[in-house]
Amino acid sequence: MAHDNLILKLFDAGAVKFGDFVLKSGIKSPVYFDLRVMVSYPEIMEEVSEVLWGVAEKMGVTFDSICGVPYTALPIASLMSVKHKKPMFIRRKEAKDYGTAKMIEGRVEKGQSCLIVEDLVTSGSSIFETYEALVDVGLVVSDAVVLLDRCQGGIEKLKKSGIKTQSAFTLREVLEVLEKNEKIKPTVKSEVERFIDHNQFEPMSMFTPKKKTQAVSYCIHLSFSERAKVCKHPVAKRLFTLMEEKQTNLAFAADVTDSAEFLKLADLLGPHICIFKTHIDILSNFTPNVITELKALAKKHNFLIFEDRKFADIGSTVKNQYRSGAYKILDWADIVNAHSVPGQGVVEGLREAAKGKERGCLLIAEMSSKGNLATGDYKAATVKMAEEMSDFVFGFISQSAVSRKKTMIHMTPGVKLVPGAGTLGQQYLTPQEVIIERGSDIIIVGRDIYEASNRLATAANYKKVGYQAYCARVFRSKDE
């Protein structure tokens, strides 16, 4: 084994102990790893840091920065950072109640990729907690390296949660080396192996819901592919299918005013999104060629186009707004949306204009702006209207799942990795809260991506976090 000498050094330093121990989880274990003792052995610390750097290289991962899981892995990550000139972040166990009150210390640039470094993995919870803290500040995290895997299912759980984790060596390998070098008796090795076999964690996603909010009405736990099979609406079926195929439930809100930038974003972000949402009338230099190019990019990258027109007039007017005028929305937008204020006539007008075309409509059931009036009876009436006109309406713009119909799609705007209030009354929610707790299907993100220093990495991170949350919702329901 490549790391025999390092294992023997750790044993001689007292980092590996055998006996009767109670772990953090409350489980009694015949083996205990006290890797904190490494700080008193600089040579071992340096060797461990280089071993973990080698693990990362073998994984073929690329990363801009490093974060050690507190506290044992912090000095290891520090050595890796200094030796290989990689920026480092420090994750706090808890936020300070003074100063900046940050959970992540260091200079954060949204979209940066970060490698998690840990000493050992049992259930994977410490790595996952660090992952959540890093993602919450806008970093991209998909990989972790650990010195020792206790072989109890933690790495498999992390994989289910979207975090690829690789160890330098496993507990079973440690036992082999120690027995071979007569450091432990065969009976001790057998006892530990029995412990491993009888103390396994289920390989399920670690995303769990917080306390349910009153905003949740319904939560659909079927997968997108399962919902596609029972869906008759052609646009909804196509959307469910492409979300499953591309593994994304990210809709990008292209709220920019320059046509060239608009198309550049469609091409750059296309591989990571299921929907490209437009406000076509804010383009200051619009020409019909913009639509020609956008349709070509939608075909190239397999995403749907959603013109966020918010129709809100009588049927005859919206019919003309939809199919005529300077933009001829009907010709190119797969999806449009409407307010239900005018009554069913608004949907009837749009549906009549779209006859013969594969088009669909969303109704606005809830909004993310502070003080909006889309609540109570209005919301209930909107849901009823949508369900009665489901041959054309296939979902909602909402802050939560408002319909129990499994073929209805819910899309939520006002999503950011860090929650809170924005300018002009916008209220932001995290992807996890929107998808897991509130039961929505699609996150809509705009400014946080197009204003990022690395737009592509930021979009990729939102794609990952949003889809992980969806998977967690589905996995959890199947495990319950």
N, C-alpha and C positions, 0 to 999 in steps of 0.2 A: 504494500500500500504506500502511496506517495507521501503520506503524512504520518507515518509511524513514529518518527522521532519527535514530532510536535506533540502527538498524543502522549508519549511517554514523559515529555517535559511537563505537560499540564498535570499529569498524574503525580509526578514527583513534587510539583509545586503545591499540591493540595487542592487543585481545581476540580478533581474528580474524586468523589467519596462514595463509599459503599456502607450500608447500614440500614437504619430505619428512620426515614425522614418524612415530614409532612410538607407537601408542595403548596404553592400559593392557591391552587384550586381546592385544597383540602384533602387531596388524595394522598395516601401513604405510598411512598416509593422506596425501593431498595437501593436507589442510586440518586446522587445529588451532584449538580455541577455548580461550583462556587467560582465562576469565572472572574468575579471581581478581584480575586487574588492576583490576577495578571498584572495589575498596576504596579505591583512590587517587583516585577520581573521585566525590565525594559526590553531585554533580548526576545523574550516570548511575545511581548506586545508587538514588537516590530515584525516578527515572523508571522504572527496572526494577521496583521494588516496587509502584508504582502501576499499571503495565501488567499485572503478574501479578494484582493485586487485581481489575482489570477483567476479566481472563480468568475468574477464579472467579465473578464476578457474571454474566457472559454464560453460563456453564455452568449457572447457576441452583442451585448447590450451597449448602447450609446447613451450617455447621460451628461448633463451640464453641471451637476452638483451632487453632493452627498449629504445624507442625514443619518446619524446614528440614533438608534432607539435608546432612550434614557433608561439606566444610566451606564451600564457596563459597556455598551457599544460606543459611547461618546469618545473615549480616548482612542479606540480603534479607528473610528471614522476620522478623527483629528490627524492621526498619523497618515492615513490614506490621502487626506486632503493636502497636507503639507508636501508629502513625498511626490505626489502626482499632479500638484498644482490645480486641484479641483476645488471650487468654492464649496463651503459647508454651511449647513443650517443646523441649529439646535432646537429640538422640540422640548418644550417644557412639559412637566407632568401636569401642572396646573398654571393658569394664567396669574400673573401678579395682580394684586388689587390696587396698584399704583403705577404711575408712569404710563407706558404704552399698553400695558395689559395684554401683550402678545403671547400667543401660544408657540409661534415659530420665530426664532431670532435669526437675524441675518438679512442681507439685502435681497429681497424677493422681486423677481421679474416674472410676471405672469407668462405662462407658456414654457418656462424652463423645465427640463426633465431632471428628475432627481432619483438617485439610487438609494434605497434604504439599506442600512448596515445593522446587523444584529448578531449577538453572540450565540444564542440558541433559540430554537423554535420548538414549542410543545403544542399548544393549541393554535398559535398564530395570532392571538389577540393583540399582543403588544405591537407587532408589525402593523396590524390593521389599524390600530389606534393612531399610530404614527402616519400611516397612509392618509387617514381621514383628515388629520391636522394639516398635512402638506397640501392636499387637494383643496381644502377650504380656503387657502390663500392663493390659489390659482396655479399651483405647480402640477406638472404632469408626472405621474408615478405609475409605473407598470412592472418594476423589477425590484427584487431584494436579494441580498446575499447574507448567509448566516454561517457561522463557524460549525455549529453542530445541530443536526436534526435528531430529536429524541424518538423519531419513528412512530409518533402517536397520531398522525393524520393532520398535523398543522399545515404542512406544505400543501397537501391536497385541498384543505379548506381555503387557503390563500389563493390557490389557483382558481377555485370556484368563484372567488371574489375578484378575479381579474389581476391578481398580483403573482407574476411568475417568480418563484423563489428557488434558489439553489444553495445547497450546503456544501461546505468543504469536506465534511465527513459525517457519518451517521453514528448513532449510539451502538448499533449492531457492529459497525466497523471498529469502534473503540473497544468493545468487549473482545473482539477477535485479537486485536493487537495486545491488549493487556493480558489475556490468557496465554497467548503465544510467548510472551516475554515473562511469564510466571509472576505477574503482578497481582493476579486474582486467581482463585481456584475455579475449576470447571463448574462446581455447584453454584458459585456466585453468578457466573455467566448465565447458567440455566435459569436461576431465580429471576434475574433481570429480564431475560428474554420472555419468560412467562408473564411478567408484569407488563411488558410492551404489548404482548398479544391480547391481554385482557383489559387494556386501558387505551382504547382507540376513540378518537373523536370522529364524528360523522363528517364526511366530506361535503358539507353544504356551504352555501354562501354565508358570509358573516354580516351582511347588511341586515339590520333589524330595525323595525319601526320604533320611533319614539312614541310617547303617549299620544293617542289619537286625538286629533283636533275635531272640533265640531264642524269644520268645513267639509269633512269627508261624508259623502252620502253613500257611494257604492265603490267597491274596489274589485275589478275584474282580474282574476288570477290566471286565466287562460293565456297561452303563448300567442304571439302574433300569427304564427302559422296555423294554429288551431282556430283562431278567429277568422282567418282568411278562408278556411274551408267552408265555413257556414255563412259567409258574407255574400250577399247577392249584388250589392252596389258595386259597379265595376271600378270606380275610383278608390273606394275603401279597400276592396280586395287587392288591387294593385299596390296600394300603400302598405297594407299589412305584409304583403309578400316581399316587397323590396326592403322593408325595415328588418325582416328576419334575414334576408339574404345579405344585406350590407352590414348587419348588426349595428344599426344606428336608429335612434329615435330623436335625433337632433334636427330641428328646423332652424334655418338661419334667416334672420330678419335683415335684409339688405337695405337698411335705411340710409343710403348714401345718395348724394345728389349728382354725381358725375357719372356719365354712361360708361366711360372706359373703366373706371374703378369698379363700377357695378358688375361689368362682365368679367373683369379680372377676378373678383371675389367668387363669382359663380364657378369659374374654372378651377381656382385654387382650392376652394372648400368643397366642391362637388363630390369628391370621393367620400367625404365624411358625413354628408347630410342626407336626410330623406326628403326634405322640402326646402325650396328656395322661396322665401316670402318677400314679395315686392310691394312697394308703394310707387307704382309707375309714374304717377303724376308729380313726384318730387324731383324727377330727373330734369335738370335744367337744360340739357342738350339732347333730349330724346329725339330719335329718328326711328322709323320703322325697322331699320337694319338692326337696332338693338334687340328687337323681338326675334328676328331671324337667328341671330347669334345665340340668344338665350335658349331658344328651343333646341338648337344644335348641341349646346352644352348639357342641357337636361337629358338629351338622348345619350350623349357620350358618357355621362356620369351616373345615369339612372336615378334622377330625382324628379319630384313633381314640382310644378310651379303654382304658387298660391298668391294671387293678387288680393291684398288686404284692403279691398275697396269699401267694406262696411256699408253695403247698400241699405238705404233707409227711406224709401219713398213708396208711392203707390205702384202697383204692378206695371202699368203701361209705361211709366217713367223709367223704372229700373230695367225694363226689357230693352229700352233704347240705350240706356247707359251701358248695359252689358255688351250689346252686339254692335253698337255704332260709335260715333264720335272719333276723336283723334287716336284712341288707344285700342279700340276693337278687342276688348278683354276676352270675349268669348272665343276668339280665334286661337288664343295661346295659353290662357290660364286653366290648368286642370281643376283648380279649386278657387272659389270665391267665398266671401262671407257676408252676412247680413244681420242687421238688428231686427228684432221681432216687433218693434214698436208699431209699424204700420199694419200688423196683422198678417194673415196668411197670404194676402195679395202680393207681398214682396217676394215670397218664395214662388208663388204661382207665375209671376212675371218672369223671374229668372229661369224657372223650369221650362216655360214655354219657349223662351229664346234659345235655350240649350238643346231643344228637341233634336234628336239624331246625332248628338255629339256625346262623347264620354266625358261628362263634366259632373262636378259635385259641389255642394254648398255646406258651409258650417254656419250655425247660428251662434250669436254671441250671448251666452248664458250668464257669464260672470266676467268682470274686468279687474285688472290689477291696480288701477289708479285709486288713490285715497278718496273717499267720499262719493264713489260712483253709485248709481241708483239701480244697478242690475242685481237686485236682491229679492228675497221673499217671493211674493206673488208673481213678479215679473219673471224670475228665474223658472218658477214652476210652469208658467204659461209657455215659456220658450221651449222647455223640455217637451211638453205635451205637443206643441206644434211640430217640433222636429220629428218626433216618433210617429206622428200621423202622416208626415210627408217624407218618409224615409226612402222613397224611390229617388229623391233628389238630394235631400239633406242626409248626411252620413256622420255628423258629429258636431262638436261644440268648441268654441273658444271659451275656456272656463278656468277657474282656479282649482277645481277639483272634479272628480267624477260625479256628474249630475244625473246620469242615466244608468239604469241597470242593464240596458240592452248591450250584449257583448259585441254586436256589430257596429256600435256607435264609438267613434274615436274622440278622445278628449285631448285638446292641445292647450298648453298653458304658457302664456307670455310672462315677462317679469321674472326671469330665472337668472340667478347668479350663483357662483360658487360660494360667495360670502353674502349672507342675507342682510336685509336692512332696508332703509328708505333711500330712494334716489331723488333726483331733481324733479320738479313739476308733479309731485305727488305720487310718483311710481313706487310701488311696494315690491321688494324682491324676495323670492323664496329660493332655497337650494334645490338642485335636481333631486336629491334624495327625498326631501320633504314633498315635492310635487309628485314624484312617481310612486314612492312607497307609501307615504302617509296619506296623501290626498287622492291617490288612485288615478292620476292622469296618465296619458300614454306618451305624449310628445312634449319635449321642452322646446320653447322658442327663445333663442338667444340672438341678440343683435350687437349692441354697443360694446359689450364685454369682449366680443371677438374682433369686430372691425377697428376698435381703438387699441387693440393689443399690439405690443411691439413685435410679437411673433404670432401672426394671425392663424397660420396653419397649425402650429403646436397647440394653441389655445382651443381651436375648434376640435382637434383630435382629443384633447383632454375632456371637453364637454361631451363629445361622442362617447368616450369610454365611461365617464361617470354616469351619464344618463342611461346607457344601455346596461351597465352593471346594476343600477337601481331597478330597472325593469326585470332583469334576470333574478334579482333578489326577491322581488315580489312573487314571481312565478315559482322559484325554488322553494320559498317559504311555504307557499300554499300546498305544494306537493309533499312537503315533509311533515306538515301538521297532521 
